[in-house]
Each structure stands twice: as structure tokens, then as C-alpha cells.
Amino acid sequence: MKRSLILLLFSIILAQFTYSESAGVFAPFVSRLKATAGVNTIKLTWLDSEDAIEEYSIYRSGEIINTTNFLSAERIGTVPQGKQIFIDIPKDTNPYYYSVLAIDNTENEYKLFIPYRNITMEPVRIASVSSPDELATKISSIKATVFDNEIKLTFNSSKPEREVAVYRSTSPIQELEDISNATLAGVIPSSQNVFIDKPVPGISYYYAIFDSELTKSGNFTFVPGENITLNSIETPLTLDSITPYTVRTVRTEPLPYLDFFPSIETGTTINNSDFTLPPTVPLSPEVSTLVAQLLSILKSDAPPVPELYIFPSDMEAVENSETYRLVRILKTDFINKNWPEAYKLLGDFLSVRHTRDVVLRTHFYLGQVLYYQGSYLEAINEFVLAEGDFYSETKPWLDSLLYLIQNEDLF
């Protein structure tokens, strides 16, 4: 606790003296430096300095980097202004700290070390120096059987310490596009070797099982009879498999409601005699005039149309990384404003399991696509999903959408 307070005070003091307009001191630095460890890579992201900087130096060390130990830190690369991302591939699994330092056009490197801004305060390490393919478990001998109105999947796994993803589809699963159209039935430890599924009775399904980490990069290998089923299978449709509808009484005198279910079961017309809406009463001319005056006062100028935006961290991706497929979509149909195809491909990308951060960024891109397609209500839903983590990026879009909806009366 004492150490944290000291670091916080140091950060505040240093930030105050970093740039002083009265003294004319020029000391740029990046902010929001974040290090995220993957299986065999560490991704660094940050926000560039607003000052005129040519590039940034990336340093790595086994301890928190500061002025005392800076000379022992390893310089592992440089990044030009605007990129805001660096992928490190360590050759071991040791814990590391990082720092990003600004370099101006005279090749002067600003050796400022500000906690939680341009240096990391927590160590990160990769899980293995092996590639994702080498780490992944190999699935074999997949078999599906019907057992007590459920489908029992059994399989063998070469590495019991991994997790596997189980997919279900009404059509054969033979290529990547089939995975996009399939449903993720569950994720289980590969040591379990058994998965019990409870699909809709009377519908035939195909199954596939893959290493969970490989599904993030879309690097699938389809082997019939080993990790994908050759034939479909279904549970029988019986009266016992249909759950009867029962009305739950949550209060002695419930509020009026429409009971659709008896009409669906019997085919009879819904009886609305006990549920009627009050008659519509038009506003008087005086009230209508006052409402019009209030609305004219509240009317605001249209906010500017936001520019198409891609996160700097998504502009580049290492092959076989989780975002590699996403980057290809963004650099083709998204950038070229081929909205129908971009919408389809982004939806397919979301149908495969990804980390929370990647899912939220993809919803942000879907919001932009729907905005330009004129689907404003659907676009709001996508931006709201990403708003919690990306408030500043989503705000211009939501402001514009709320204005458009208000003035086009979409409701």
C-alpha cells in the first residue's frame, strides 16, 4: 500500500513538471500503455503523444523500468507515430515490464518514466514459446449417440490440459464458412472427453470439436470422423419432450396481459375483451401550440457525421492471431464501404468464440456499418454494447444517431 502511494505521488509530481508552458519545457510521452499477454506474444497498445513526434522506442526489462535501471533494459523495436501498437515475441516465458519512449525529429529520445502512462507496473509473460498449432490439442475418434433424449458426444484428446469448443449445426461442418453458420454448444476441458448436448428434438445435427484457442484465429483443420461427425443425429420428437405451458401467478390480482399461448395451442382467436386500450384524445389547439413552441426551443443543430474509424491496434495483426480475420475484413469491405458484405463477414466473425475486448470492438465496427446502411436503431444497439469500454469512440456515433432518430421519427 505504501509503495502504491509513493508511486502515485511520484506520477503526479512528474506529470506536473513534464510540460510547463511558463518554463517552455517540451517533454512528450505516451499514455494508457497496456501490455496484454497471449499464448506466445505480448501485445502493447498506447495513445500517442499529441506533440510532434517521429517515432517511439520500445523497451523490455525483467523489472519496472526507471532512470536507475534504464541502461539494462533491452530496446526491442521502434514504432512510427500513429501506429500505437507493437507485438513482442519473447523467446522465453519470463515475466517482463515495458516502456514506450518518444523520439523527436532530431532523434532525441525523451527518457521519462511515468507509472501507468508510458511504463507498465505489472509483469506479463507468455504461456509458451511454441506456436498455437503446437500447443493445441488434437481431437480424434469423435462419436455421437442418442441417450435419454440427449446427444452424447465422446472423443479423444491428445492434451488433457487444454479446452475444446463444441459446435453444432443443421448442415455438415466441413469448412470455415460452416463454422460461421454453426452454434457454439459449449466449451469444456479436453480431459472431460464427453459432452452432453440437449438440442431441439426432431432436428438433425452435425457436430465438430476443436481446440478452443485455435477457434479464435480461425485456424481450423477438418478431419471427418476425427473432429467432425460424418452423419447427422437427432433426438426423437415425443410428447414427453415438449414442455407444457403453465401460467405462473405472481400476484393475486395480476395486471392485464395477453395470453398468446392458449391461442397458439388451440388455433382459436385471441380474446381481447378483458384488455382494452383507452380511446385516443387529440390535443387541444392551445396545447398543440405550446408543445410546438417547446420543441422549437429544444431543437438542436445536427452534430457532424462521424468519420469511419478503425482502432490502431486493429490495423495490423500477426498471422494466426485472434484478430487476423478481423483485420482482413476491415482492410477490404469495411474500408471500401461495401456495407452488405462487411455486415455479413463481421457477423460471421462474431459467431466464433473470441475474447471480450475483440468482441466489443467488432460490435463497434458493426455499429458503423449499420449507421451507413441507415439502420439507426440496430446501430445504437451495437454501439451501446461497446460504449462501456470505448466511450470516447462511440460517443460521436451515438450523438449523431440520437439526432437522426429524433428528427426522422423512426418510432
Secondary structure, DSSP 8 states (H G I E B T S, - for coil): -HHHHHHHHHHHHHHHHH--TTTT------EEEEEEE-SS-EEEEEE--SS---EEEEEEESS---TTTGGGSEEEEEEETT--EEEE--SS---BEEEEEEE-TT--B-----BTTTB-SS-B--S-SS-HHHHS--EEEEEEEEETTEEEEEEEES-TTSEEEEEEESS---SHHHHHHSEEEEEEEGGG-EEEE---TT--BEEEEEEHHHHHHT-----BTTTB-SS-B-----GGGS--------SSS------HHHHHHH------TT----------HHHHHHHHHHHHHH-------------GGGS---TTSTTHHHHHHIIIIITTT-HHHHHHHHHHHHTS---HHHHHHHHHHHHHHHHHHT-HHHHHHHHHHHHTT-HHHHHHHHHHHHHHHHHHT--
